Amino acid sequence: MPLQPIIGHLGARRRLAKAAGTGKLPQVLLLTGDAGVGKQRLALWLAQLVMCEHSGEEPCGSCRACRLVGALSHPDVHWFVPIARPKAPDPDKQVEEAAQAIAQVMEERRNQPLYGESDGMAIHGMASVRLLLRRAILTSVEGGRRVFIIGEADRLVPQESSPDAANALLKLLEEPPPGSLFILTTVEPRRLLPTIRSRAVPVRLGRLTDGEVREFLETRLRPAPSAEELDQRVALAEGSIGKALASGDEAGKAQQAARQLLEAVLAGAGPALEQALRQPPWFARGEFTAMLDALAETLGEAARGTLGERPRRPVPKALLRHRSPDPLLKAMEHVADAREAAWGNVNPQLLLAVLGEELAEVL
Ligand SMILES: [Zn+2]
């Protein structure tokens, strides 16, 4: 079964199970919480719970419905994930392309259930919204309920070139078809379109305990980490399994790129900086946005350092000479602006050149 066992969030699970058991489960839910705490996993748990042939506080895990949901193959559970913008010129073809792209991600998750955040450029665009609308008007395949999960819902951009699709989506969320359940997830509810946010009942998921993260890493990570690595990863995770997993290779690469860039910026104008800005060591936008995230985290740790706290990851020493966190916070704002711009069709190299200058000015 591709689904990893659910960890933590017992309070939320109990409340949701109670609501489901008494027929009081809202039809549109918004799961919020830090990245990697298991929002989409909880959404799948809830899908399993409402589909399960047995009633109880937890899905039984062994009936046909539970097994289908667990295998990401239930015909009435539709998990929408952000995807790259479809390329076909024809809108109908775009919807087909979106369906294929989502099916491909599902296939990947069946094979590798531990996934990271979507590529920074991936969205729920107009084609995905149309696909959702088409599926929402169909009747249930199995004759029971239907569940629609929209992961990273802040990446919904239905309004782009299609107010019709955007309005239809709002109408759908306002009056969901009988027996349907919509579960949206987001790290940042404020980034959700207010019209969508106002139609959903929020459920906040807190951070996992260190013990829960440790248990997950110990039992799931292969090859098993050494005791020292385990301690380090639990500490870096800050209650997020996603973060604990990301502290492996991929993130290591992004952090190294971020550190090199910072060191070049700190060394001042010169050949090293020019080279760092001219030769982006990444190829995909996902790697670029991961580098920006690592940059923001490193600056954040340095800001902690200036306040006398111990940084939780290596930070260039020159950053710690600041007497106040202000320059570092200013630098983080510039990185956040670049991160925002990276969602659009901006050339990463250009963005980086501008960011490099901005950082050199404040740091
Ligand atoms: Zn079951």
Boltz pocket constraint, residues with backbone or C-beta under 6 A from the ligand:
constraints:
  - pocket:
      binder: B
      contacts: [[A, 48], [A, 51], [A, 52], [A, 53], [A, 54], [A, 59], [A, 60], [A, 61], [A, 62], [A, 63], [A, 64], [A, 65], [A, 66], [A, 67]]
      max_distance: 6.0
